[in-house]
Amino acid sequence: THNTHRLPELLERTLATGRPVMDVWEREGEIVEELPVHRNPGIRAYVNIMYGCDNFCSYCIVPYVRGRERSRRLKDILREIETAVNQGYREIMLLGQNVNSYGKGLAEEVDFADLLTKVDQLPGLERIRYMTSHPKNFSDKIIRAIADSKHVCEHFHLPVQAGGNHVLRWMNRGYTREEYKELIRRVREASPNCSITTDIIVGFPNETDEDFQDTLDVVNECRYDGAYTFIFSKREGTPAAKMTDDTPLSLKEKRLAKLNELVNSYSLKHNQEYLNKIVPVLIEGVSEKDPTKAFGYTDTMKLVN
Ligand code: SF4
């Protein structure tokens, strides 16, 4: 993925010589701008704002394969978004492995909150979303920028991954459960009508019943609108893959089922709060299951048919 900009040249070489060409870069290079963009039709355009990750969570392969964090220049991002808006896209999804780190290493002084504020001012855009944000450096400035914006959606996806402090330490997540819960409190204070979702891994090596209970406690305290939940799976080449793990899979599956049941109970409660309410929905198209219905999402990322 570090050298996709060289594809035309590589194709030319193989066409000229009739021989296969191999060109694998071990390390990331400069960000190359103005590559051709092909977008799927629809209302949402995905725009990369940064590449790579410096966090090295112990279970994750991304920093090894995507390299260090590099941000695109603000003007290049704004230009790409303006082009997408002119083509009719109404929602922008800003992409990065860790969007809060946006701006690190750039010559200009700009951070993710500044970027959100700038994008918010672009005419013709209905909604701005972003993924993924790391709870470790989700600053008050970002929280404020979202609360003060017109178009940045009040949906916060803040992956907690685990509730127990020593599992969080083994995962190298860079925050404690107390710090995470304090972040959720600040988010809800600034954006009282927001939705909050998360990612959770169960069965991390050596996770005990107490650790798992800590995760359930965090779900109870944060009352998520939804969660992507997973059983830990090894990624070769990561520190977590080398950890001994004697928790049987059947126990991990039980924990996952219990977690899903709890998460779903909160999802239902949050969804029921929408009963008999009228809220703006940005229509995306015709429902695949029922052609008499249209579907779209609320600002808080609830699917509506
Ligand atoms: Fe980076 Fe996310 Fe992977 Fe952690 S889980 S190393 S923040 S990409």
Boltz pocket constraint, residues with backbone or C-beta under 6 A from the ligand:
constraints:
  - pocket:
      binder: B
      contacts: [[A, 53], [A, 54], [A, 55], [A, 56], [A, 57], [A, 60], [A, 61], [A, 62], [A, 63], [A, 97], [A, 98], [A, 134]]
      max_distance: 6.0
